């Protein structure tokens, strides 16, 4: 199986990505992410086999409390690919590979423009626990009950 | 841009003006386990048999 990675920059890949999602909630996230990509606010990196996109992650740069962060805007893996680990991805799941890719991009940017943390807002409690236990993110809960996870690059 | 799902709709979420407590900033910066994960991330990206089309 040959995995490839490519990216969408300053375009709206809505029609290419929307078909990956089965639920309205995910479709809404994808719609907003694609709008952000078309405005050049977000770059979407996607992993694919042949013509099929298996998963993607949208990232942008943000300052949080004046600290420069690479922010994971949204990450999505097609349902049929979620549970499997792939030998080609160093025995990692696609979501793990995509987060690792974000970390590598963050480290690369850090050496060019200055960047301190990777930040993400988990979509649900189950994912939050996974990110904290597996990737060692540190959680901050805001007064408005928004959970943000950080890891130093 | 961050997004949040609220009352059945996905909305933009501005998190730039959030104030983080100093203890948390230190905790994040000094997270030793996180540094190991970054090494693992780097090794995984190097070892993965993936073609980059950009």
N, CA and C atoms of all chains as a GROMACS GRO file, in nm:
protein
  621
    1UNK      N    1   0.084  -0.119   0.000
    1UNK     CA    2   0.000   0.000   0.000
    1UNK      C    3   0.089   0.126   0.000
    2UNK      N    4   0.069   0.215  -0.095
    2UNK     CA    5   0.152   0.335  -0.101
    2UNK      C    6   0.075   0.458  -0.051
    3UNK      N    7   0.117   0.505   0.065
    3UNK     CA    8   0.057   0.627   0.120
    3UNK      C    9   0.128   0.748   0.061
    4UNK      N   10   0.049   0.851   0.033
    4UNK     CA   11   0.107   0.978  -0.010
    4UNK      C   12   0.050   1.089   0.077
    5UNK      N   13   0.127   1.196   0.091
    5UNK     CA   14   0.080   1.315   0.164
    5UNK      C   15   0.085   1.434   0.069
    6UNK      N   16  -0.023   1.508   0.068
    6UNK     CA   17  -0.025   1.633  -0.009
    6UNK      C   18  -0.098   1.738   0.074
    7UNK      N   19  -0.110   1.857   0.022
    7UNK     CA   20  -0.176   1.963   0.100
    7UNK      C   21  -0.263   2.051   0.011
    8UNK      N   22  -0.363   2.108   0.075
    8UNK     CA   23  -0.446   2.210   0.010
    8UNK      C   24  -0.405   2.345   0.067
    9UNK      N   25  -0.368   2.436  -0.023
    9UNK     CA   26  -0.329   2.571   0.020
    9UNK      C   27  -0.410   2.671  -0.060
   10UNK      N   28  -0.468   2.766   0.006
   10UNK     CA   29  -0.546   2.874  -0.055
   10UNK      C   30  -0.644   2.824  -0.162
   11UNK      N   31  -0.713   2.717  -0.130
   11UNK     CA   32  -0.821   2.668  -0.216
   11UNK      C   33  -0.931   2.612  -0.126
   12UNK      N   34  -1.046   2.586  -0.186
   12UNK     CA   35  -1.155   2.530  -0.108
   12UNK      C   36  -1.178   2.385  -0.151
   13UNK      N   37  -1.126   2.289  -0.072
   13UNK     CA   38  -1.137   2.148  -0.111
   13UNK      C   39  -1.264   2.081  -0.060
   14UNK      N   40  -1.367   2.162  -0.036
   14UNK     CA   41  -1.491   2.112   0.026
   14UNK      C   42  -1.544   1.986  -0.044
   15UNK      N   43  -1.553   1.990  -0.176
   15UNK     CA   44  -1.613   1.876  -0.249
   15UNK      C   45  -1.527   1.750  -0.239
   16UNK      N   46  -1.396   1.769  -0.219
   16UNK     CA   47  -1.307   1.652  -0.207
   16UNK      C   48  -1.314   1.591  -0.067
   17UNK      N   49  -1.340   1.675   0.034
   17UNK     CA   50  -1.335   1.626   0.172
   17UNK      C   51  -1.471   1.591   0.231
   18UNK      N   52  -1.575   1.657   0.184
   18UNK     CA   53  -1.706   1.639   0.248
   18UNK      C   54  -1.756   1.495   0.235
   19UNK      N   55  -1.717   1.429   0.128
   19UNK     CA   56  -1.765   1.293   0.105
   19UNK      C   57  -1.703   1.191   0.202
   20UNK      N   58  -1.602   1.233   0.275
   20UNK     CA   59  -1.538   1.142   0.373
   20UNK      C   60  -1.621   1.129   0.500
   21UNK      N   61  -1.706   1.229   0.527
   21UNK     CA   62  -1.777   1.235   0.656
   21UNK      C   63  -1.918   1.180   0.645
   22UNK      N   64  -1.958   1.105   0.750
   22UNK     CA   65  -2.091   1.045   0.750
   22UNK      C   66  -2.192   1.125   0.833
   23UNK      N   67  -2.145   1.213   0.916
   23UNK     CA   68  -2.236   1.282   1.008
   23UNK      C   69  -2.235   1.433   0.986
   24UNK      N   70  -2.349   1.495   1.016
   24UNK     CA   71  -2.365   1.639   0.996
   24UNK      C   72  -2.260   1.718   1.075
   25UNK      N   73  -2.235   1.674   1.199
   25UNK     CA   74  -2.137   1.743   1.284
   25UNK      C   75  -2.000   1.753   1.213
   26UNK      N   76  -1.953   1.641   1.162
   26UNK     CA   77  -1.823   1.640   1.093
   26UNK      C   78  -1.828   1.724   0.964
   27UNK      N   79  -1.942   1.715   0.896
   27UNK     CA   80  -1.955   1.792   0.771
   27UNK      C   81  -1.946   1.941   0.797
   28UNK      N   82  -2.006   1.984   0.910
   28UNK     CA   83  -2.000   2.126   0.944
   28UNK      C   84  -1.856   2.170   0.974
   29UNK      N   85  -1.784   2.085   1.047
   29UNK     CA   86  -1.642   2.117   1.074
   29UNK      C   87  -1.564   2.128   0.943
   30UNK      N   88  -1.587   2.032   0.854
   30UNK     CA   89  -1.513   2.030   0.727
   30UNK      C   90  -1.545   2.155   0.645
   31UNK      N   91  -1.673   2.194   0.645
   31UNK     CA   92  -1.714   2.313   0.570
   31UNK      C   93  -1.639   2.437   0.621
   32UNK      N   94  -1.635   2.454   0.752
   32UNK     CA   95  -1.566   2.571   0.810
   32UNK      C   96  -1.416   2.565   0.785
   33UNK      N   97  -1.359   2.445   0.796
   33UNK     CA   98  -1.216   2.428   0.772
   33UNK      C   99  -1.180   2.465   0.628
   34UNK      N  100  -1.264   2.420   0.535
   34UNK     CA  101  -1.238   2.448   0.393
   34UNK      C  102  -1.250   2.598   0.364
   35UNK      N  103  -1.346   2.665   0.429
   35UNK     CA  104  -1.358   2.811   0.414
   35UNK      C  105  -1.229   2.877   0.460
   36UNK      N  106  -1.180   2.831   0.575
   36UNK     CA  107  -1.058   2.886   0.633
   36UNK      C  108  -0.940   2.863   0.539
   37UNK      N  109  -0.937   2.746   0.476
   37UNK     CA  110  -0.830   2.714   0.381
   37UNK      C  111  -0.837   2.807   0.260
   38UNK      N  112  -0.957   2.834   0.212
   38UNK     CA  113  -0.971   2.920   0.094
   38UNK      C  114  -0.929   3.064   0.126
   39UNK      N  115  -0.937   3.102   0.255
   39UNK     CA  116  -0.894   3.237   0.295
   39UNK      C  117  -0.744   3.243   0.328
   40UNK      N  118  -0.675   3.130   0.311
   40UNK     CA  119  -0.532   3.118   0.342
   40UNK      C  120  -0.504   3.122   0.492
   41UNK      N  121  -0.606   3.098   0.573
   41UNK     CA  122  -0.585   3.095   0.719
   41UNK      C  123  -0.538   2.958   0.765
   42UNK      N  124  -0.571   2.856   0.688
   42UNK     CA  125  -0.541   2.717   0.725
   42UNK      C  126  -0.481   2.644   0.606
   43UNK      N  127  -0.386   2.556   0.634
   43UNK     CA  128  -0.338   2.464   0.530
   43UNK      C  129  -0.384   2.324   0.572
   44UNK      N  130  -0.438   2.250   0.476
   44UNK     CA  131  -0.488   2.115   0.506
   44UNK      C  132  -0.392   2.012   0.445
   45UNK      N  133  -0.334   1.929   0.532
   45UNK     CA  134  -0.248   1.819   0.488
   45UNK      C  135  -0.333   1.692   0.484
   46UNK      N  136  -0.324   1.617   0.375
   46UNK     CA  137  -0.406   1.497   0.366
   46UNK      C  138  -0.322   1.377   0.323
   47UNK      N  139  -0.362   1.262   0.380
   47UNK     CA  140  -0.296   1.135   0.352
   47UNK      C  141  -0.386   1.056   0.259
   48UNK      N  142  -0.331   1.001   0.153
   48UNK     CA  143  -0.416   0.929   0.060
   48UNK      C  144  -0.347   0.806   0.001
   49UNK      N  145  -0.433   0.715  -0.045
   49UNK     CA  146  -0.385   0.594  -0.114
   49UNK      C  147  -0.453   0.594  -0.250
   50UNK      N  148  -0.376   0.591  -0.355
   50UNK     CA  149  -0.437   0.598  -0.489
   50UNK      C  150  -0.511   0.731  -0.501
   51UNK      N  151  -0.641   0.724  -0.525
   51UNK     CA  152  -0.721   0.846  -0.536
   51UNK      C  153  -0.801   0.872  -0.409
   52UNK      N  154  -0.786   0.783  -0.310
   52UNK     CA  155  -0.871   0.791  -0.192
   52UNK      C  156  -0.804   0.863  -0.075
   53UNK      N  157  -0.870   0.967  -0.026
   53UNK     CA  158  -0.818   1.038   0.092
   53UNK      C  159  -0.860   0.959   0.217
   54UNK      N  160  -0.761   0.926   0.302
   54UNK     CA  161  -0.788   0.847   0.423
   54UNK      C  162  -0.808   0.936   0.546
   55UNK      N  163  -0.742   1.050   0.547
   55UNK     CA  164  -0.752   1.140   0.661
   55UNK      C  165  -0.681   1.270   0.632
   56UNK      N  166  -0.712   1.370   0.711
   56UNK     CA  167  -0.650   1.500   0.689
   56UNK      C  168  -0.644   1.580   0.818
   57UNK      N  169  -0.558   1.683   0.817
   57UNK     CA  170  -0.548   1.772   0.933
   57UNK      C  171  -0.528   1.914   0.882
   58UNK      N  172  -0.602   2.006   0.940
   58UNK     CA  173  -0.590   2.148   0.906
   58UNK      C  174  -0.512   2.219   1.015
   59UNK      N  175  -0.408   2.295   0.976
   59UNK     CA  176  -0.327   2.365   1.076
   59UNK      C  177  -0.311   2.512   1.040
   60UNK      N  178  -0.297   2.592   1.143
   60UNK     CA  179  -0.277   2.735   1.124
   60UNK      C  180  -0.186   2.786   1.236
   61UNK      N  181  -0.146   2.911   1.224
   61UNK     CA  182  -0.062   2.971   1.328
   61UNK      C  183  -0.147   3.069   1.408
   62UNK      N  184  -0.130   3.066   1.538
   62UNK     CA  185  -0.209   3.152   1.625
   62UNK      C  186  -0.122   3.195   1.743
   63UNK      N  187  -0.156   3.308   1.801
   63UNK     CA  188  -0.092   3.347   1.927
   63UNK      C  189  -0.193   3.330   2.038
   64UNK      N  190  -0.156   3.251   2.137
   64UNK     CA  191  -0.246   3.231   2.250
   64UNK      C  192  -0.176   3.288   2.373
   65UNK      N  193  -0.239   3.388   2.434
   65UNK     CA  194  -0.176   3.462   2.543
   65UNK      C  195  -0.036   3.509   2.502
   66UNK      N  196  -0.029   3.555   2.378
   66UNK     CA  197   0.096   3.609   2.321
   66UNK      C  198   0.204   3.504   2.297
   67UNK      N  199   0.168   3.377   2.306
   67UNK     CA  200   0.265   3.269   2.280
   67UNK      C  201   0.237   3.213   2.141
   68UNK      N  202   0.336   3.215   2.051
   68UNK     CA  203   0.312   3.165   1.916
   68UNK      C  204   0.291   3.013   1.914
   69UNK      N  205   0.181   2.974   1.856
   69UNK     CA  206   0.144   2.831   1.855
   69UNK      C  207   0.110   2.786   1.713
   70UNK      N  208   0.142   2.661   1.686
   70UNK     CA  209   0.085   2.596   1.568
   70UNK      C  210  -0.043   2.530   1.618
   71UNK      N  211  -0.153   2.561   1.552
   71UNK     CA  212  -0.283   2.517   1.602
   71UNK      C  213  -0.344   2.412   1.509
   72UNK      N  214  -0.384   2.301   1.567
   72UNK     CA  215  -0.458   2.201   1.490
   72UNK      C  216  -0.604   2.246   1.486
   73UNK      N  217  -0.648   2.289   1.368
   73UNK     CA  218  -0.785   2.341   1.356
   73UNK      C  219  -0.887   2.227   1.353
   74UNK      N  220  -0.851   2.121   1.284
   74UNK     CA  221  -0.941   2.006   1.276
   74UNK      C  222  -0.865   1.888   1.219
   75UNK      N  223  -0.895   1.771   1.273
   75UNK     CA  224  -0.832   1.648   1.223
   75UNK      C  225  -0.943   1.546   1.201
   76UNK      N  226  -0.934   1.476   1.091
   76UNK     CA  227  -1.040   1.378   1.060
   76UNK      C  228  -0.980   1.258   0.986
   77UNK      N  229  -1.025   1.140   1.028
   77UNK     CA  230  -0.984   1.017   0.961
   77UNK      C  231  -1.111   0.944   0.918
   78UNK      N  232  -1.113   0.899   0.795
   78UNK     CA  233  -1.228   0.824   0.743
   78UNK      C  234  -1.252   0.703   0.832
   79UNK      N  235  -1.377   0.677   0.861
   79UNK     CA  236  -1.412   0.576   0.964
   79UNK      C  237  -1.344   0.441   0.942
   80UNK      N  238  -1.342   0.393   0.820
   80UNK     CA  239  -1.288   0.259   0.794
   80UNK      C  240  -1.137   0.247   0.821
   81UNK      N  241  -1.068   0.362   0.834
   81UNK     CA  242  -0.924   0.360   0.858
   81UNK      C  243  -0.886   0.388   1.003
   82UNK      N  244  -0.986   0.413   1.087
   82UNK     CA  245  -0.954   0.466   1.221
   82UNK      C  246  -0.881   0.371   1.315
   83UNK      N  247  -0.918   0.244   1.316
   83UNK     CA  248  -0.865   0.154   1.418
   83UNK      C  249  -0.734   0.087   1.379
   84UNK      N  250  -0.700   0.090   1.252
   84UNK     CA  251  -0.585   0.012   1.205
   84UNK      C  252  -0.452   0.084   1.222
   85UNK      N  253  -0.351   0.003   1.258
   85UNK     CA  254  -0.213   0.053   1.255
   85UNK      C  255  -0.152   0.005   1.123
   86UNK      N  256  -0.069   0.089   1.064
   86UNK     CA  257  -0.013   0.055   0.933
   86UNK      C  258   0.139   0.042   0.940
   87UNK      N  259   0.188  -0.067   0.885
   87UNK     CA  260   0.332  -0.088   0.882
   87UNK      C  261   0.402   0.028   0.811
   88UNK      N  262   0.338   0.077   0.705
   88UNK     CA  263   0.397   0.188   0.626
   88UNK      C  264   0.408   0.317   0.707
   89UNK      N  265   0.326   0.326   0.812
   89UNK     CA  266   0.329   0.446   0.897
   89UNK      C  267   0.402   0.418   1.027
   90UNK      N  268   0.499   0.328   1.022
   90UNK     CA  269   0.578   0.291   1.139
   90UNK      C  270   0.488   0.237   1.251
   91UNK      N  271   0.395   0.152   1.213
   91UNK     CA  272   0.299   0.088   1.306
   91UNK      C  273   0.216   0.191   1.382
   92UNK      N  274   0.180   0.296   1.314
   92UNK     CA  275   0.095   0.399   1.377
   92UNK      C  276  -0.041   0.402   1.306
   93UNK      N  277  -0.140   0.452   1.382
   93UNK     CA  278  -0.270   0.478   1.321
   93UNK      C  279  -0.260   0.609   1.240
   94UNK      N  280  -0.355   0.630   1.153
   94UNK     CA  281  -0.349   0.750   1.067
   94UNK      C  282  -0.357   0.877   1.151
   95UNK      N  283  -0.442   0.877   1.254
   95UNK     CA  284  -0.454   0.997   1.339
   95UNK      C  285  -0.321   1.026   1.409
   96UNK      N  286  -0.254   0.922   1.454
   96UNK     CA  287  -0.125   0.940   1.522
   96UNK      C  288  -0.022   0.997   1.423
   97UNK      N  289  -0.022   0.940   1.302
   97UNK     CA  290   0.072   0.989   1.202
   97UNK      C  291   0.047   1.137   1.171
   98UNK      N  292  -0.080   1.174   1.160
   98UNK     CA  293  -0.111   1.314   1.126
   98UNK      C  294  -0.069   1.410   1.238
   99UNK      N  295  -0.087   1.368   1.363
   99UNK     CA  296  -0.043   1.454   1.474
   99UNK      C  297   0.110   1.463   1.475
  100UNK      N  298   0.176   1.349   1.450
  100UNK     CA  299   0.323   1.351   1.443
  100UNK      C  300   0.370   1.442   1.328
  101UNK      N  301   0.297   1.438   1.219
  101UNK     CA  302   0.331   1.525   1.105
  101UNK      C  303   0.320   1.672   1.148
  102UNK      N  304   0.215   1.705   1.222
  102UNK     CA  305   0.199   1.843   1.273
  102UNK      C  306   0.318   1.882   1.361
  103UNK      N  307   0.362   1.789   1.445
  103UNK     CA  308   0.476   1.817   1.533
  103UNK      C  309   0.602   1.844   1.451
  104UNK      N  310   0.622   1.764   1.347
  104UNK     CA  311   0.739   1.783   1.262
  104UNK      C  312   0.733   1.916   1.188
  105UNK      N  313   0.615   1.949   1.137
  105UNK     CA  314   0.598   2.078   1.068
  105UNK      C  315   0.624   2.191   1.168
  106UNK      N  316   0.574   2.174   1.289
  106UNK     CA  317   0.595   2.274   1.394
  106UNK      C  318   0.742   2.293   1.425
  107UNK      N  319   0.815   2.181   1.436
  107UNK     CA  320   0.959   2.190   1.466
  107UNK      C  321   1.033   2.261   1.351
  108UNK      N  322   0.992   2.229   1.229
  108UNK     CA  323   1.055   2.292   1.113
  108UNK      C  324   1.028   2.443   1.112
  109UNK      N  325   0.903   2.480   1.136
  109UNK     CA  326   0.867   2.622   1.138
  109UNK      C  327   0.940   2.695   1.251
  110UNK      N  328   0.952   2.625   1.363
  110UNK     CA  329   1.017   2.684   1.481
  110UNK      C  330   1.159   2.733   1.449
  111UNK      N  331   1.225   2.658   1.360
  111UNK     CA  332   1.363   2.696   1.325
  111UNK      C  333   1.366   2.811   1.225
  112UNK      N  334   1.249   2.847   1.172
  112UNK     CA  335   1.246   2.952   1.070
  112UNK      C  336   1.180   3.080   1.118
  113UNK      N  337   1.070   3.065   1.193
  113UNK     CA  338   0.995   3.185   1.230
  113UNK      C  339   0.972   3.199   1.380
  114UNK      N  340   1.009   3.101   1.458
  114UNK     CA  341   0.982   3.107   1.601
  114UNK      C  342   0.842   3.058   1.631
  115UNK      N  343   0.835   2.950   1.704
  115UNK     CA  344   0.706   2.888   1.736
  115UNK      C  345   0.727   2.808   1.864
  116UNK      N  346   0.637   2.818   1.958
  116UNK     CA  347   0.665   2.758   2.088
  116UNK      C  348   0.587   2.630   2.116
  117UNK      N  349   0.457   2.630   2.086
  117UNK     CA  350   0.372   2.516   2.124
  117UNK      C  351   0.288   2.468   2.006
  118UNK      N  352   0.242   2.344   2.021
  118UNK     CA  353   0.135   2.292   1.935
  118UNK      C  354   0.009   2.293   2.021
  119UNK      N  355  -0.100   2.344   1.966
  119UNK     CA  356  -0.224   2.355   2.043
  119UNK      C  357  -0.338   2.288   1.967
  120UNK      N  358  -0.430   2.229   2.042
  120UNK     CA  359  -0.551   2.176   1.978
  120UNK      C  360  -0.668   2.174   2.075
  121UNK      N  361  -0.786   2.180   2.019
  121UNK     CA  362  -0.908   2.171   2.099
  121UNK      C  363  -0.973   2.037   2.065
  122UNK      N  364  -0.973   1.942   2.158
  122UNK     CA  365  -1.028   1.810   2.126
  122UNK      C  366  -1.178   1.816   2.102
  123UNK      N  367  -1.224   1.732   2.009
  123UNK     CA  368  -1.365   1.733   1.970
  123UNK      C  369  -1.455   1.667   2.074
  124UNK      N  370  -1.398   1.579   2.155
  124UNK     CA  371  -1.479   1.512   2.258
  124UNK      C  372  -1.388   1.461   2.370
  125UNK      N  373  -1.451   1.414   2.479
  125UNK     CA  374  -1.376   1.370   2.598
  125UNK      C  375  -1.285   1.252   2.569
  126UNK      N  376  -1.336   1.160   2.486
  126UNK     CA  377  -1.259   1.039   2.455
  126UNK      C  378  -1.128   1.076   2.385
  127UNK      N  379  -1.139   1.168   2.289
  127UNK     CA  380  -1.019   1.214   2.218
  127UNK      C  381  -0.926   1.290   2.311
  128UNK      N  382  -0.985   1.368   2.399
  128UNK     CA  383  -0.904   1.446   2.495
  128UNK      C  384  -0.817   1.353   2.580
  129UNK      N  385  -0.878   1.247   2.631
  129UNK     CA  386  -0.804   1.150   2.712
  129UNK      C  387  -0.692   1.086   2.628
  130UNK      N  388  -0.724   1.051   2.505
  130UNK     CA  389  -0.625   0.990   2.416
  130UNK      C  390  -0.507   1.084   2.393
  131UNK      N  391  -0.535   1.210   2.360
  131UNK     CA  392  -0.427   1.306   2.333
  131UNK      C  393  -0.339   1.325   2.456
  132UNK      N  394  -0.403   1.330   2.573
  132UNK     CA  395  -0.324   1.354   2.695
  132UNK      C  396  -0.240   1.231   2.730
  133UNK      N  397  -0.302   1.113   2.722
  133UNK     CA  398  -0.230   0.991   2.761
  133UNK      C  399  -0.124   0.951   2.660
  134UNK      N  400  -0.157   0.962   2.532
  134UNK     CA  401  -0.064   0.913   2.429
  134UNK      C  402   0.041   1.018   2.393
  135UNK      N  403  -0.003   1.142   2.370
  135UNK     CA  404   0.090   1.245   2.322
  135UNK      C  405   0.144   1.334   2.434
  136UNK      N  406   0.090   1.316   2.556
  136UNK     CA  407   0.136   1.393   2.673
  136UNK      C  408   0.106   1.543   2.664
  137UNK      N  409  -0.006   1.575   2.599
  137UNK     CA  410  -0.050   1.714   2.597
  137UNK      C  411  -0.086   1.758   2.739
  138UNK      N  412  -0.075   1.886   2.765
  138UNK     CA  413  -0.118   1.945   2.892
  138UNK      C  414  -0.250   2.019   2.868
  139UNK      N  415  -0.346   1.998   2.956
  139UNK     CA  416  -0.480   2.055   2.936
  139UNK      C  417  -0.499   2.186   3.011
  140UNK      N  418  -0.568   2.279   2.946
  140UNK     CA  419  -0.613   2.400   3.016
  140UNK      C  420  -0.763   2.417   2.992
  141UNK      N  421  -0.837   2.436   3.099
  141UNK     CA  422  -0.982   2.455   3.089
  141UNK      C  423  -1.012   2.602   3.112
  142UNK      N  424  -1.071   2.669   3.014
  142UNK     CA  425  -1.099   2.812   3.028
  142UNK      C  426  -1.222   2.835   3.115
  143UNK      N  427  -1.245   2.962   3.147
  143UNK     CA  428  -1.364   2.996   3.226
  143UNK      C  429  -1.493   2.960   3.152
  144UNK      N  430  -1.485   2.961   3.018
  144UNK     CA  431  -1.602   2.925   2.936
  144UNK      C  432  -1.611   2.775   2.908
  145UNK      N  433  -1.533   2.698   2.985
  145UNK     CA  434  -1.534   2.552   2.975
  145UNK      C  435  -1.484   2.500   2.839
  146UNK      N  436  -1.391   2.573   2.780
  146UNK     CA  437  -1.327   2.524   2.658
  146UNK      C  438  -1.198   2.454   2.699
  147UNK      N  439  -1.180   2.333   2.649
  147UNK     CA  440  -1.060   2.257   2.683
  147UNK      C  441  -0.958   2.272   2.571
  148UNK      N  442  -0.842   2.327   2.606
  148UNK     CA  443  -0.736   2.344   2.506
  148UNK      C  444  -0.616   2.261   2.552
  149UNK      N  445  -0.557   2.189   2.458
  149UNK     CA  446  -0.441   2.106   2.489
  149UNK      C  447  -0.316   2.167   2.426
  150UNK      N  448  -0.207   2.163   2.503
  150UNK     CA  449  -0.081   2.222   2.456
  150UNK      C  450   0.033   2.123   2.471
  151UNK      N  451   0.127   2.132   2.379
  151UNK     CA  452   0.252   2.058   2.395
  151UNK      C  453   0.364   2.148   2.341
  152UNK      N  454   0.474   2.151   2.414
  152UNK     CA  455   0.586   2.235   2.375
  152UNK      C  456   0.660   2.172   2.257
  153UNK      N  457   0.697   2.253   2.159
  153UNK     CA  458   0.769   2.201   2.042
  153UNK      C  459   0.920   2.208   2.064
  154UNK      N  460  -0.766   2.901   1.246
  154UNK     CA  461  -0.892   2.933   1.315
  154UNK      C  462  -0.942   2.811   1.390
  155UNK      N  463  -0.972   2.830   1.518
  155UNK     CA  464  -1.027   2.718   1.596
  155UNK      C  465  -1.179   2.715   1.578
  156UNK      N  466  -1.234   2.596   1.590
  156UNK     CA  467  -1.378   2.580   1.576
  156UNK      C  468  -1.432   2.505   1.697
  157UNK      N  469  -1.559   2.528   1.725
  157UNK     CA  470  -1.624   2.456   1.835
  157UNK      C  471  -1.767   2.422   1.795
  158UNK      N  472  -1.811   2.304   1.839
  158UNK     CA  473  -1.948   2.259   1.812
  158UNK      C  474  -2.036   2.301   1.929
  159UNK      N  475  -2.135   2.387   1.899
  159UNK     CA  476  -2.217   2.442   2.007
  159UNK      C  477  -2.361   2.452   1.960
  160UNK      N  478  -2.453   2.399   2.036
  160UNK     CA  479  -2.597   2.403   2.003
  160UNK      C  480  -2.626   2.356   1.860
  161UNK      N  481  -2.559   2.248   1.822
  161UNK     CA  482  -2.586   2.189   1.690
  161UNK      C  483  -2.517   2.257   1.574
  162UNK      N  484  -2.432   2.355   1.604
  162UNK     CA  485  -2.364   2.427   1.496
  162UNK      C  486  -2.215   2.441   1.524
  163UNK      N  487  -2.136   2.439   1.418
  163UNK     CA  488  -1.992   2.464   1.433
  163UNK      C  489  -1.969   2.614   1.420
  164UNK      N  490  -1.899   2.669   1.519
  164UNK     CA  491  -1.873   2.814   1.519
  164UNK      C  492  -1.723   2.840   1.526
  165UNK      N  493  -1.683   2.957   1.475
  165UNK     CA  494  -1.544   3.001   1.493
  165UNK      C  495  -1.520   3.028   1.640
  166UNK      N  496  -1.399   3.005   1.684
  166UNK     CA  497  -1.366   3.026   1.825
  166UNK      C  498  -1.233   3.100   1.833
  167UNK      N  499  -1.238   3.217   1.894
  167UNK     CA  500  -1.115   3.296   1.910
  167UNK      C  501  -1.051   3.262   2.045
  168UNK      N  502  -0.934   3.203   2.041
  168UNK     CA  503  -0.868   3.167   2.167
  168UNK      C  504  -0.740   3.250   2.189
  169UNK      N  505  -0.717   3.349   2.103
  169UNK     CA  506  -0.594   3.428   2.116
  169UNK      C  507  -0.590   3.510   2.244
  170UNK      N  508  -0.706   3.558   2.290
  170UNK     CA  509  -0.705   3.648   2.407
  170UNK      C  510  -0.719   3.574   2.540
  171UNK      N  511  -0.706   3.442   2.537
  171UNK     CA  512  -0.712   3.366   2.661
  171UNK      C  513  -0.586   3.394   2.744
  172UNK      N  514  -0.604   3.412   2.874
  172UNK     CA  515  -0.489   3.434   2.963
  172UNK      C  516  -0.456   3.302   3.033
  173UNK      N  517  -0.333   3.260   3.017
  173UNK     CA  518  -0.291   3.133   3.078
  173UNK      C  519  -0.218   3.161   3.210
  174UNK      N  520  -0.244   3.082   3.314
  174UNK     CA  521  -0.171   3.101   3.439
  174UNK      C  522  -0.024   3.067   3.422
  175UNK      N  523   0.061   3.138   3.497
  175UNK     CA  524   0.206   3.120   3.482
  175UNK      C  525   0.250   2.977   3.511
  176UNK      N  526   0.187   2.914   3.612
  176UNK     CA  527   0.227   2.778   3.647
  176UNK      C  528   0.205   2.684   3.529
  177UNK      N  529   0.098   2.709   3.453
  177UNK     CA  530   0.066   2.623   3.339
  177UNK      C  531   0.170   2.641   3.226
  178UNK      N  532   0.208   2.766   3.203
  178UNK     CA  533   0.307   2.794   3.100
  178UNK      C  534   0.438   2.719   3.132
  179UNK      N  535   0.477   2.724   3.261
  179UNK     CA  536   0.599   2.654   3.302
  179UNK      C  537   0.582   2.503   3.284
  180UNK      N  538   0.464   2.454   3.323
  180UNK     CA  539   0.437   2.310   3.314
  180UNK      C  540   0.448   2.262   3.168
  181UNK      N  541   0.393   2.342   3.077
  181UNK     CA  542   0.397   2.304   2.934
  181UNK      C  543   0.542   2.308   2.883
  182UNK      N  544   0.611   2.416   2.916
  182UNK     CA  545   0.749   2.432   2.868
  182UNK      C  546   0.843   2.324   2.924
  183UNK      N  547   0.812   2.275   3.045
  183UNK     CA  548   0.904   2.180   3.111
  183UNK      C  549   0.855   2.034   3.106
  184UNK      N  550   0.765   2.007   3.017
  184UNK     CA  551   0.709   1.872   3.008
  184UNK      C  552   0.811   1.776   2.942
  185UNK      N  553   0.880   1.700   3.026
  185UNK     CA  554   0.986   1.611   2.976
  185UNK      C  555   0.929   1.498   2.890
  186UNK      N  556   0.814   1.446   2.931
  186UNK     CA  557   0.752   1.337   2.853
  186UNK      C  558   0.719   1.384   2.712
  187UNK      N  559   0.681   1.510   2.701
  187UNK     CA  560   0.646   1.564   2.569
  187UNK      C  561   0.768   1.564   2.478
  188UNK      N  562   0.884   1.590   2.535
  188UNK     CA  563   1.006   1.593   2.454
  188UNK      C  564   1.033   1.454   2.393
  189UNK      N  565   1.001   1.349   2.472
  189UNK     CA  566   1.019   1.212   2.420
  189UNK      C  567   0.923   1.186   2.303
  190UNK      N  568   0.802   1.239   2.316
  190UNK     CA  569   0.703   1.221   2.210
  190UNK      C  570   0.748   1.292   2.082
  191UNK      N  571   0.811   1.407   2.098
  191UNK     CA  572   0.859   1.480   1.980
  191UNK      C  573   0.968   1.401   1.908
  192UNK      N  574   1.050   1.330   1.987
  192UNK     CA  575   1.153   1.244   1.926
  192UNK      C  576   1.085   1.129   1.851
  193UNK      N  577   0.984   1.070   1.916
  193UNK     CA  578   0.908   0.962   1.850
  193UNK      C  579   0.842   1.012   1.723
  194UNK      N  580   0.789   1.133   1.728
  194UNK     CA  581   0.724   1.192   1.610
  194UNK      C  582   0.824   1.202   1.495
  195UNK      N  583   0.942   1.251   1.528
  195UNK     CA  584   1.045   1.269   1.427
  195UNK      C  585   1.087   1.135   1.366
  196UNK      N  586   1.104   1.034   1.454
  196UNK     CA  587   1.144   0.901   1.406
  196UNK      C  588   1.035   0.840   1.318
  197UNK      N  589   0.910   0.858   1.359
  197UNK     CA  590   0.799   0.803   1.281
  197UNK      C  591   0.792   0.865   1.142
  198UNK      N  592   0.806   0.996   1.137
  198UNK     CA  593   0.799   1.064   1.007
  198UNK      C  594   0.915   1.020   0.918
  199UNK      N  595   1.033   0.999   0.980
  199UNK     CA  596   1.149   0.954   0.900
  199UNK      C  597   1.132   0.811   0.850
  200UNK      N  598   1.080   0.724   0.939
  200UNK     CA  599   1.070   0.582   0.905
  200UNK      C  600   0.950   0.548   0.816
  201UNK      N  601   0.848   0.631   0.821
  201UNK     CA  602   0.725   0.599   0.747
  201UNK      C  603   0.753   0.593   0.597
  202UNK      N  604   0.690   0.492   0.535
  202UNK     CA  605   0.708   0.477   0.389
  202UNK      C  606   0.597   0.557   0.321
  203UNK      N  607   0.618   0.687   0.317
  203UNK     CA  608   0.518   0.779   0.265
  203UNK      C  609   0.582   0.869   0.161
  204UNK      N  610   0.511   0.894   0.054
  204UNK     CA  611   0.562   0.984  -0.049
  204UNK      C  612   0.501   1.122  -0.027
  205UNK      N  613   0.584   1.224  -0.023
  205UNK     CA  614   0.536   1.361  -0.006
  205UNK      C  615   0.524   1.427  -0.143
  206UNK      N  616   0.404   1.469  -0.176
  206UNK     CA  617   0.378   1.522  -0.309
  206UNK      C  618   0.396   1.674  -0.314
  207UNK      N  619   0.465   1.728  -0.217
  207UNK     CA  620   0.488   1.874  -0.220
  207UNK      C  621   0.632   1.905  -0.181
   0.00000   0.00000   0.00000
